[in-house]
Amino acid sequence: MTKHSITGKTVLIAGGAKNLGGLIARDLAQHGAKTLVIHYHSAESEAAARATVQAVQQAGAQAFALQADLTQPEAVATVFDKTLQATGGLDIAINTKVAFQFIREAGKHLNNNGKLLRLRTHSLR
């Protein structure tokens, strides 16, 4: 049986500044992720992104924030390129709002045996 571990992994979290993405970033840092790249969409979420980066660093992981409008395919590619330039490799890509462009770029950039995670949230009605 294969054992999966987050320890020592580099993670890109699209929409990682606040809410579910921010919680995931903090949790991964507490469980041993080495580096977290926190994507945020616009200036309105920059402060939340910086707070998440600070919380991740306090948990012992490296972290930095990248701003991009991921509705633009070229911006998705740029986020992955900047992540690779800054970290040297990418093990896990997480997007709390999965988009085709994100999956396509993850497929191009993840390390061998890397993982792409899709998280679903359900609301009670």
N, CA, C and O atoms as a GROMACS GRO file, in nm:
protein
  500
    1MET      N    1   0.084  -0.118   0.000
    1MET     CA    2   0.000   0.000   0.000
    1MET      C    3   0.088   0.123   0.000
    1MET      O    4   0.183   0.132   0.078
    2THR      N    5   0.058   0.218  -0.086
    2THR     CA    6   0.135   0.340  -0.095
    2THR      C    7   0.097   0.434   0.020
    2THR      O    8  -0.020   0.455   0.049
    3LYS      N    9   0.199   0.489   0.082
    3LYS     CA   10   0.175   0.585   0.189
    3LYS      C   11   0.198   0.725   0.133
    3LYS      O   12   0.305   0.753   0.078
    4HIS      N   13   0.100   0.810   0.147
    4HIS     CA   14   0.111   0.948   0.100
    4HIS      C   15   0.137   1.039   0.219
    4HIS      O   16   0.077   1.023   0.326
    5SER      N   17   0.226   1.134   0.199
    5SER     CA   18   0.260   1.227   0.306
    5SER      C   19   0.276   1.366   0.247
    5SER      O   20   0.324   1.381   0.135
    6ILE      N   21   0.238   1.464   0.320
    6ILE     CA   22   0.254   1.604   0.280
    6ILE      C   23   0.391   1.657   0.322
    6ILE      O   24   0.433   1.763   0.275
    7THR      N   25   0.459   1.586   0.408
    7THR     CA   26   0.587   1.631   0.461
    7THR      C   27   0.688   1.658   0.350
    7THR      O   28   0.714   1.573   0.265
    8GLY      N   29   0.742   1.779   0.353
    8GLY     CA   30   0.845   1.818   0.258
    8GLY      C   31   0.794   1.856   0.120
    8GLY      O   32   0.875   1.880   0.030
    9LYS      N   33   0.665   1.861   0.100
    9LYS     CA   34   0.608   1.888  -0.032
    9LYS      C   35   0.592   2.038  -0.057
    9LYS      O   36   0.576   2.118   0.036
   10THR      N   37   0.596   2.074  -0.185
   10THR     CA   38   0.569   2.210  -0.230
   10THR      C   39   0.428   2.211  -0.288
   10THR      O   40   0.394   2.129  -0.372
   11VAL      N   41   0.346   2.307  -0.241
   11VAL     CA   42   0.205   2.311  -0.275
   11VAL      C   43   0.167   2.448  -0.330
   11VAL      O   44   0.202   2.551  -0.272
   12LEU      N   45   0.095   2.449  -0.440
   12LEU     CA   46   0.035   2.570  -0.495
   12LEU      C   47  -0.114   2.564  -0.466
   12LEU      O   48  -0.180   2.467  -0.503
   13ILE      N   49  -0.167   2.667  -0.399
   13ILE     CA   50  -0.310   2.671  -0.368
   13ILE      C   51  -0.371   2.791  -0.439
   13ILE      O   52  -0.348   2.906  -0.401
   14ALA      N   53  -0.450   2.763  -0.542
   14ALA     CA   54  -0.523   2.869  -0.612
   14ALA      C   55  -0.640   2.909  -0.523
   14ALA      O   56  -0.715   2.823  -0.476
   15GLY      N   57  -0.655   3.037  -0.501
   15GLY     CA   58  -0.759   3.084  -0.410
   15GLY      C   59  -0.721   3.052  -0.266
   15GLY      O   60  -0.809   3.026  -0.183
   16GLY      N   61  -0.593   3.056  -0.236
   16GLY     CA   62  -0.544   3.016  -0.105
   16GLY      C   63  -0.537   3.126  -0.002
   16GLY      O   64  -0.487   3.104   0.108
   17ALA      N   65  -0.585   3.244  -0.035
   17ALA     CA   66  -0.570   3.358   0.055
   17ALA      C   67  -0.662   3.354   0.176
   17ALA      O   68  -0.621   3.391   0.286
   18LYS      N   69  -0.784   3.308   0.157
   18LYS     CA   70  -0.882   3.317   0.266
   18LYS      C   71  -0.982   3.202   0.255
   18LYS      O   72  -0.974   3.120   0.163
   19ASN      N   73  -1.074   3.198   0.346
   19ASN     CA   74  -1.179   3.097   0.349
   19ASN      C   75  -1.120   2.957   0.341
   19ASN      O   76  -1.022   2.928   0.409
   20LEU      N   77  -1.177   2.870   0.259
   20LEU     CA   78  -1.132   2.731   0.250
   20LEU      C   79  -0.985   2.722   0.210
   20LEU      O   80  -0.910   2.644   0.269
   21GLY      N   81  -0.943   2.800   0.111
   21GLY     CA   82  -0.804   2.796   0.067
   21GLY      C   83  -0.707   2.835   0.177
   21GLY      O   84  -0.602   2.772   0.193
   22GLY      N   85  -0.740   2.937   0.254
   22GLY     CA   86  -0.656   2.979   0.365
   22GLY      C   87  -0.647   2.874   0.473
   22GLY      O   88  -0.541   2.851   0.530
   23LEU      N   89  -0.759   2.809   0.501
   23LEU     CA   90  -0.759   2.701   0.601
   23LEU      C   91  -0.675   2.583   0.554
   23LEU      O   92  -0.601   2.524   0.633
   24ILE      N   93  -0.685   2.550   0.426
   24ILE     CA   94  -0.606   2.440   0.371
   24ILE      C   95  -0.457   2.473   0.382
   24ILE      O   96  -0.377   2.388   0.421
   25ALA      N   97  -0.420   2.596   0.347
   25ALA     CA   98  -0.279   2.636   0.355
   25ALA      C   99  -0.226   2.622   0.497
   25ALA      O  100  -0.118   2.567   0.518
   26ARG      N  101  -0.301   2.671   0.593
   26ARG     CA  102  -0.257   2.663   0.733
   26ARG      C  103  -0.246   2.517   0.778
   26ARG      O  104  -0.150   2.480   0.845
   27ASP      N  105  -0.342   2.436   0.740
   27ASP     CA  106  -0.341   2.295   0.779
   27ASP      C  107  -0.222   2.221   0.716
   27ASP      O  108  -0.156   2.143   0.784
   28LEU      N  109  -0.196   2.244   0.589
   28LEU     CA  110  -0.084   2.178   0.524
   28LEU      C  111   0.049   2.217   0.588
   28LEU      O  112   0.137   2.133   0.605
   29ALA      N  113   0.063   2.344   0.624
   29ALA     CA  114   0.185   2.390   0.690
   29ALA      C  115   0.202   2.320   0.825
   29ALA      O  116   0.312   2.279   0.861
   30GLN      N  117   0.094   2.307   0.899
   30GLN     CA  118   0.100   2.240   1.030
   30GLN      C  119   0.132   2.092   1.018
   30GLN      O  120   0.181   2.030   1.112
   31HIS      N  121   0.104   2.034   0.900
   31HIS     CA  122   0.128   1.892   0.879
   31HIS      C  123   0.256   1.864   0.800
   31HIS      O  124   0.277   1.753   0.752
   32GLY      N  125   0.342   1.966   0.787
   32GLY     CA  126   0.475   1.940   0.736
   32GLY      C  127   0.505   1.979   0.592
   32GLY      O  128   0.613   1.948   0.542
   33ALA      N  129   0.413   2.046   0.524
   33ALA     CA  130   0.445   2.093   0.389
   33ALA      C  131   0.566   2.186   0.398
   33ALA      O  132   0.578   2.264   0.492
   34LYS      N  133   0.654   2.176   0.299
   34LYS     CA  134   0.777   2.257   0.301
   34LYS      C  135   0.752   2.399   0.253
   34LYS      O  136   0.797   2.495   0.315
   35THR      N  137   0.681   2.412   0.140
   35THR     CA  138   0.658   2.543   0.080
   35THR      C  139   0.515   2.553   0.031
   35THR      O  140   0.463   2.460  -0.031
   36LEU      N  141   0.451   2.664   0.061
   36LEU     CA  142   0.316   2.689   0.011
   36LEU      C  143   0.315   2.818  -0.069
   36LEU      O  144   0.362   2.922  -0.024
   37VAL      N  145   0.261   2.809  -0.188
   37VAL     CA  146   0.243   2.925  -0.274
   37VAL      C  147   0.095   2.960  -0.267
   37VAL      O  148   0.009   2.880  -0.304
   38ILE      N  149   0.067   3.079  -0.219
   38ILE     CA  150  -0.069   3.124  -0.194
   38ILE      C  151  -0.112   3.218  -0.306
   38ILE      O  152  -0.062   3.330  -0.316
   39HIS      N  153  -0.203   3.172  -0.390
   39HIS     CA  154  -0.256   3.258  -0.496
   39HIS      C  155  -0.372   3.340  -0.441
   39HIS      O  156  -0.451   3.293  -0.359
   40TYR      N  157  -0.380   3.466  -0.487
   40TYR     CA  158  -0.496   3.549  -0.458
   40TYR      C  159  -0.536   3.621  -0.585
   40TYR      O  160  -0.452   3.647  -0.672
   41HIS      N  161  -0.664   3.653  -0.595
   41HIS     CA  162  -0.720   3.704  -0.720
   41HIS      C  163  -0.694   3.852  -0.745
   41HIS      O  164  -0.651   3.890  -0.854
   42SER      N  165  -0.718   3.936  -0.645
   42SER     CA  166  -0.713   4.080  -0.669
   42SER      C  167  -0.668   4.155  -0.544
   42SER      O  168  -0.645   4.095  -0.439
   43ALA      N  169  -0.656   4.284  -0.559
   43ALA     CA  170  -0.611   4.369  -0.448
   43ALA      C  171  -0.700   4.355  -0.325
   43ALA      O  172  -0.654   4.372  -0.212
   44GLU      N  173  -0.827   4.325  -0.347
   44GLU     CA  174  -0.921   4.312  -0.235
   44GLU      C  175  -0.883   4.196  -0.143
   44GLU      O  176  -0.915   4.199  -0.024
   45SER      N  177  -0.816   4.095  -0.195
   45SER     CA  178  -0.778   3.981  -0.111
   45SER      C  179  -0.629   3.977  -0.077
   45SER      O  180  -0.581   3.879  -0.021
   46GLU      N  181  -0.556   4.083  -0.112
   46GLU     CA  182  -0.412   4.085  -0.084
   46GLU      C  183  -0.382   4.079   0.065
   46GLU      O  184  -0.291   4.006   0.106
   47ALA      N  185  -0.454   4.153   0.146
   47ALA     CA  186  -0.429   4.152   0.290
   47ALA      C  187  -0.453   4.012   0.348
   47ALA      O  188  -0.377   3.967   0.434
   48ALA      N  189  -0.557   3.944   0.302
   48ALA     CA  190  -0.584   3.808   0.348
   48ALA      C  191  -0.472   3.714   0.305
   48ALA      O  192  -0.432   3.625   0.380
   49ALA      N  193  -0.420   3.734   0.184
   49ALA     CA  194  -0.310   3.651   0.134
   49ALA      C  195  -0.187   3.670   0.220
   49ALA      O  196  -0.120   3.574   0.256
   50ARG      N  197  -0.156   3.794   0.254
   50ARG     CA  198  -0.039   3.821   0.338
   50ARG      C  199  -0.056   3.762   0.478
   50ARG      O  200   0.040   3.712   0.537
   51ALA      N  201  -0.177   3.768   0.531
   51ALA     CA  202  -0.203   3.708   0.662
   51ALA      C  203  -0.187   3.556   0.656
   51ALA      O  204  -0.134   3.496   0.750
   52THR      N  205  -0.231   3.495   0.548
   52THR     CA  206  -0.215   3.350   0.533
   52THR      C  207  -0.068   3.314   0.520
   52THR      O  208  -0.023   3.217   0.581
   53VAL      N  209   0.007   3.391   0.442
   53VAL     CA  210   0.151   3.367   0.429
   53VAL      C  211   0.217   3.374   0.566
   53VAL      O  212   0.299   3.288   0.600
   54GLN      N  213   0.183   3.474   0.643
   54GLN     CA  214   0.243   3.490   0.776
   54GLN      C  215   0.208   3.371   0.866
   54GLN      O  216   0.294   3.321   0.938
   55ALA      N  217   0.083   3.326   0.862
   55ALA     CA  218   0.041   3.212   0.944
   55ALA      C  219   0.115   3.085   0.903
   55ALA      O  220   0.155   3.006   0.988
   56VAL      N  221   0.132   3.065   0.774
   56VAL     CA  222   0.204   2.949   0.722
   56VAL      C  223   0.350   2.952   0.768
   56VAL      O  224   0.405   2.851   0.809
   57GLN      N  225   0.411   3.070   0.760
   57GLN     CA  226   0.550   3.083   0.802
   57GLN      C  227   0.564   3.058   0.952
   57GLN      O  228   0.661   2.997   0.997
   58GLN      N  229   0.468   3.105   1.029
   58GLN     CA  230   0.472   3.081   1.174
   58GLN      C  231   0.459   2.933   1.207
   58GLN      O  232   0.505   2.888   1.312
   59ALA      N  233   0.395   2.858   1.118
   59ALA     CA  234   0.382   2.713   1.136
   59ALA      C  235   0.508   2.639   1.092
   59ALA      O  236   0.516   2.517   1.108
   60GLY      N  237   0.605   2.711   1.036
   60GLY     CA  238   0.732   2.651   1.002
   60GLY      C  239   0.757   2.623   0.856
   60GLY      O  240   0.861   2.568   0.820
   61ALA      N  241   0.664   2.660   0.770
   61ALA     CA  242   0.681   2.637   0.626
   61ALA      C  243   0.722   2.767   0.558
   61ALA      O  244   0.701   2.876   0.610
   62GLN      N  245   0.781   2.752   0.441
   62GLN     CA  246   0.808   2.868   0.358
   62GLN      C  247   0.678   2.903   0.286
   62GLN      O  248   0.596   2.815   0.258
   63ALA      N  249   0.659   3.031   0.255
   63ALA     CA  250   0.537   3.070   0.185
   63ALA      C  251   0.557   3.202   0.114
   63ALA      O  252   0.635   3.287   0.157
   64PHE      N  253   0.486   3.216   0.004
   64PHE     CA  254   0.477   3.346  -0.063
   64PHE      C  255   0.347   3.353  -0.139
   64PHE      O  256   0.285   3.251  -0.169
   65ALA      N  257   0.307   3.475  -0.170
   65ALA     CA  258   0.179   3.500  -0.236
   65ALA      C  259   0.202   3.545  -0.380
   65ALA      O  260   0.298   3.615  -0.410
   66LEU      N  261   0.111   3.503  -0.467
   66LEU     CA  262   0.110   3.545  -0.607
   66LEU      C  263  -0.029   3.594  -0.644
   66LEU      O  264  -0.128   3.527  -0.616
   67GLN      N  265  -0.036   3.710  -0.706
   67GLN     CA  266  -0.164   3.763  -0.752
   67GLN      C  267  -0.183   3.731  -0.899
   67GLN      O  268  -0.090   3.746  -0.978
   68ALA      N  269  -0.303   3.688  -0.935
   68ALA     CA  270  -0.336   3.663  -1.076
   68ALA      C  271  -0.486   3.646  -1.091
   68ALA      O  272  -0.555   3.599  -1.000
   69ASP      N  273  -0.535   3.685  -1.207
   69ASP     CA  274  -0.675   3.662  -1.244
   69ASP      C  275  -0.680   3.530  -1.321
   69ASP      O  276  -0.652   3.527  -1.441
   70LEU      N  277  -0.714   3.423  -1.252
   70LEU     CA  278  -0.708   3.290  -1.313
   70LEU      C  279  -0.820   3.263  -1.412
   70LEU      O  280  -0.831   3.152  -1.464
   71THR      N  281  -0.904   3.362  -1.438
   71THR     CA  282  -1.001   3.345  -1.546
   71THR      C  283  -0.932   3.364  -1.681
   71THR      O  284  -0.990   3.334  -1.786
   72GLN      N  285  -0.809   3.413  -1.678
   72GLN     CA  286  -0.730   3.433  -1.800
   72GLN      C  287  -0.629   3.318  -1.814
   72GLN      O  288  -0.543   3.302  -1.727
   73PRO      N  289  -0.638   3.238  -1.921
   73PRO     CA  290  -0.549   3.122  -1.935
   73PRO      C  291  -0.401   3.157  -1.924
   73PRO      O  292  -0.324   3.081  -1.865
   74GLU      N  293  -0.360   3.270  -1.979
   74GLU     CA  294  -0.217   3.305  -1.972
   74GLU      C  295  -0.175   3.335  -1.828
   74GLU      O  296  -0.059   3.314  -1.792
   75ALA      N  297  -0.267   3.384  -1.746
   75ALA     CA  298  -0.235   3.411  -1.606
   75ALA      C  299  -0.214   3.281  -1.530
   75ALA      O  300  -0.129   3.274  -1.441
   76VAL      N  301  -0.290   3.178  -1.565
   76VAL     CA  302  -0.272   3.047  -1.501
   76VAL      C  303  -0.132   2.995  -1.531
   76VAL      O  304  -0.061   2.948  -1.442
   77ALA      N  305  -0.093   3.003  -1.657
   77ALA     CA  306   0.041   2.958  -1.696
   77ALA      C  307   0.148   3.037  -1.622
   77ALA      O  308   0.248   2.979  -1.579
   78THR      N  309   0.129   3.166  -1.608
   78THR     CA  310   0.226   3.251  -1.539
   78THR      C  311   0.240   3.212  -1.392
   78THR      O  312   0.351   3.211  -1.339
   79VAL      N  313   0.128   3.181  -1.326
   79VAL     CA  314   0.133   3.140  -1.185
   79VAL      C  315   0.217   3.013  -1.170
   79VAL      O  316   0.300   3.002  -1.080
   80PHE      N  317   0.195   2.917  -1.259
   80PHE     CA  318   0.275   2.794  -1.253
   80PHE      C  319   0.422   2.823  -1.282
   80PHE      O  320   0.510   2.770  -1.214
   81ASP      N  321   0.449   2.904  -1.383
   81ASP     CA  322   0.588   2.938  -1.416
   81ASP      C  323   0.658   3.007  -1.299
   81ASP      O  324   0.772   2.972  -1.266
   82LYS      N  325   0.592   3.105  -1.238
   82LYS     CA  326   0.652   3.176  -1.124
   82LYS      C  327   0.672   3.083  -1.005
   82LYS      O  328   0.771   3.094  -0.933
   83THR      N  329   0.579   2.991  -0.985
   83THR     CA  330   0.593   2.894  -0.877
   83THR      C  331   0.717   2.808  -0.898
   83THR      O  332   0.796   2.788  -0.805
   84LEU      N  333   0.734   2.759  -1.019
   84LEU     CA  334   0.851   2.675  -1.048
   84LEU      C  335   0.981   2.754  -1.036
   84LEU      O  336   1.081   2.702  -0.987
   85GLN      N  337   0.981   2.879  -1.081
   85GLN     CA  338   1.101   2.962  -1.069
   85GLN      C  339   1.138   2.984  -0.923
   85GLN      O  340   1.256   2.981  -0.888
   86ALA      N  341   1.039   3.004  -0.838
   86ALA     CA  342   1.064   3.035  -0.698
   86ALA      C  343   1.095   2.911  -0.614
   86ALA      O  344   1.169   2.920  -0.516
   87THR      N  345   1.040   2.796  -0.652
   87THR     CA  346   1.052   2.679  -0.566
   87THR      C  347   1.137   2.567  -0.626
   87THR      O  348   1.186   2.481  -0.552
   88GLY      N  349   1.154   2.566  -0.756
   88GLY     CA  350   1.231   2.461  -0.820
   88GLY      C  351   1.152   2.335  -0.852
   88GLY      O  352   1.202   2.248  -0.924
   89GLY      N  353   1.032   2.323  -0.802
   89GLY     CA  354   0.949   2.206  -0.829
   89GLY      C  355   0.814   2.220  -0.762
   89GLY      O  356   0.798   2.299  -0.669
   90LEU      N  357   0.719   2.143  -0.808
   90LEU     CA  358   0.583   2.150  -0.755
   90LEU      C  359   0.532   2.008  -0.738
   90LEU      O  360   0.534   1.928  -0.831
   91ASP      N  361   0.485   1.977  -0.617
   91ASP     CA  362   0.436   1.843  -0.588
   91ASP      C  363   0.284   1.833  -0.589
   91ASP      O  364   0.228   1.732  -0.631
   92ILE      N  365   0.218   1.938  -0.542
   92ILE     CA  366   0.072   1.934  -0.529
   92ILE      C  367   0.015   2.067  -0.575
   92ILE      O  368   0.065   2.174  -0.538
   93ALA      N  369  -0.091   2.060  -0.655
   93ALA     CA  370  -0.163   2.179  -0.698
   93ALA      C  371  -0.308   2.165  -0.652
   93ALA      O  372  -0.373   2.064  -0.678
   94ILE      N  373  -0.356   2.265  -0.583
   94ILE     CA  374  -0.492   2.262  -0.528
   94ILE      C  375  -0.568   2.385  -0.578
   94ILE      O  376  -0.517   2.497  -0.573
   95ASN      N  377  -0.686   2.363  -0.625
   95ASN     CA  378  -0.775   2.471  -0.665
   95ASN      C  379  -0.911   2.443  -0.606
   95ASN      O  380  -0.972   2.340  -0.635
   96THR      N  381  -0.960   2.534  -0.523
   96THR     CA  382  -1.089   2.512  -0.460
   96THR      C  383  -1.204   2.539  -0.556
   96THR      O  384  -1.319   2.506  -0.526
   97LYS      N  385  -1.176   2.597  -0.672
   97LYS     CA  386  -1.274   2.617  -0.779
   97LYS      C  387  -1.209   2.569  -0.908
   97LYS      O  388  -1.157   2.648  -0.986
   98VAL      N  389  -1.213   2.439  -0.928
   98VAL     CA  390  -1.140   2.378  -1.038
   98VAL      C  391  -1.181   2.438  -1.172
   98VAL      O  392  -1.299   2.455  -1.202
   99ALA      N  393  -1.080   2.471  -1.251
   99ALA     CA  394  -1.100   2.526  -1.384
   99ALA      C  395  -1.012   2.449  -1.482
   99ALA      O  396  -0.904   2.401  -1.445
  100PHE      N  397  -1.057   2.438  -1.603
  100PHE     CA  398  -0.985   2.363  -1.704
  100PHE      C  399  -0.841   2.410  -1.719
  100PHE      O  400  -0.750   2.328  -1.728
  101GLN      N  401  -0.819   2.541  -1.721
  101GLN     CA  402  -0.684   2.593  -1.741
  101GLN      C  403  -0.592   2.550  -1.628
  101GLN      O  404  -0.475   2.520  -1.652
  102PHE      N  405  -0.642   2.547  -1.506
  102PHE     CA  406  -0.561   2.508  -1.391
  102PHE      C  407  -0.518   2.362  -1.404
  102PHE      O  408  -0.402   2.328  -1.382
  103ILE      N  409  -0.613   2.276  -1.441
  103ILE     CA  410  -0.582   2.135  -1.456
  103ILE      C  411  -0.481   2.114  -1.568
  103ILE      O  412  -0.388   2.034  -1.555
  104ARG      N  413  -0.500   2.184  -1.680
  104ARG     CA  414  -0.409   2.171  -1.793
  104ARG      C  415  -0.267   2.208  -1.753
  104ARG      O  416  -0.173   2.135  -1.783
  105GLU      N  417  -0.250   2.320  -1.686
  105GLU     CA  418  -0.117   2.365  -1.646
  105GLU      C  419  -0.057   2.274  -1.540
  105GLU      O  420   0.063   2.248  -1.541
  106ALA      N  421  -0.140   2.224  -1.448
  106ALA     CA  422  -0.089   2.131  -1.347
  106ALA      C  423  -0.033   2.007  -1.415
  106ALA      O  424   0.073   1.957  -1.377
  107GLY      N  425  -0.104   1.958  -1.515
  107GLY     CA  426  -0.056   1.842  -1.589
  107GLY      C  427   0.078   1.864  -1.654
  107GLY      O  428   0.158   1.771  -1.667
  108LYS      N  429   0.104   1.985  -1.696
  108LYS     CA  430   0.231   2.019  -1.760
  108LYS      C  431   0.345   2.037  -1.660
  108LYS      O  432   0.460   2.012  -1.693
  109HIS      N  433   0.314   2.079  -1.538
  109HIS     CA  434   0.418   2.125  -1.446
  109HIS      C  435   0.443   2.039  -1.322
  109HIS      O  436   0.548   2.053  -1.260
  110LEU      N  437   0.351   1.952  -1.284
  110LEU     CA  438   0.371   1.873  -1.162
  110LEU      C  439   0.489   1.777  -1.179
  110LEU      O  440   0.513   1.726  -1.289
  111ASN      N  441   0.561   1.754  -1.072
  111ASN     CA  442   0.668   1.654  -1.072
  111ASN      C  443   0.610   1.518  -1.103
  111ASN      O  444   0.490   1.497  -1.092
  112ASN      N  445   0.697   1.423  -1.143
  112ASN     CA  446   0.651   1.286  -1.162
  112ASN      C  447   0.584   1.238  -1.033
  112ASN      O  448   0.635   1.261  -0.924
  113ASN      N  449   0.473   1.173  -1.048
  113ASN     CA  450   0.392   1.124  -0.936
  113ASN      C  451   0.332   1.238  -0.853
  113ASN      O  452   0.287   1.215  -0.741
  114GLY      N  453   0.331   1.361  -0.908
  114GLY     CA  454   0.267   1.473  -0.840
  114GLY      C  455   0.117   1.453  -0.833
  114GLY      O  456   0.063   1.367  -0.903
  115LYS      N  457   0.050   1.530  -0.753
  115LYS     CA  458  -0.094   1.515  -0.731
  115LYS      C  459  -0.168   1.644  -0.762
  115LYS      O  460  -0.118   1.753  -0.734
  116LEU      N  461  -0.284   1.631  -0.820
  116LEU     CA  462  -0.377   1.742  -0.840
  116LEU      C  463  -0.500   1.709  -0.758
  116LEU      O  464  -0.563   1.606  -0.778
  117LEU      N  465  -0.534   1.798  -0.665
  117LEU     CA  466  -0.648   1.774  -0.576
  117LEU      C  467  -0.763   1.865  -0.612
  117LEU      O  468  -0.744   1.983  -0.642
  118ARG      N  469  -0.881   1.810  -0.609
  118ARG     CA  470  -1.003   1.888  -0.629
  118ARG      C  471  -1.086   1.870  -0.504
  118ARG      O  472  -1.122   1.758  -0.468
  119LEU      N  473  -1.118   1.980  -0.438
  119LEU     CA  474  -1.196   1.975  -0.317
  119LEU      C  475  -1.337   2.022  -0.347
  119LEU      O  476  -1.357   2.120  -0.418
  120ARG      N  477  -1.432   1.953  -0.292
  120ARG     CA  478  -1.572   1.989  -0.311
  120ARG      C  479  -1.629   2.037  -0.180
  120ARG      O  480  -1.601   1.981  -0.074
  121THR      N  481  -1.707   2.140  -0.187
  121THR     CA  482  -1.780   2.184  -0.068
  121THR      C  483  -1.927   2.171  -0.099
  121THR      O  484  -1.971   2.192  -0.212
  122HIS      N  485  -2.002   2.135   0.002
  122HIS     CA  486  -2.146   2.117  -0.014
  122HIS      C  487  -2.217   2.210   0.084
  122HIS      O  488  -2.177   2.222   0.200
  123SER      N  489  -2.318   2.273   0.037
  123SER     CA  490  -2.395   2.360   0.125
  123SER      C  491  -2.524   2.290   0.162
  123SER      O  492  -2.580   2.212   0.085
  124LEU      N  493  -2.570   2.318   0.282
  124LEU     CA  494  -2.697   2.262   0.327
  124LEU      C  495  -2.809   2.352   0.278
  124LEU      O  496  -2.803   2.474   0.291
  125ARG      N  497  -2.910   2.292   0.223
  125ARG     CA  498  -3.026   2.370   0.177
  125ARG      C  499  -3.151   2.317   0.236
  125ARG      O  500  -3.260   2.369   0.209
   0.00000   0.00000   0.00000
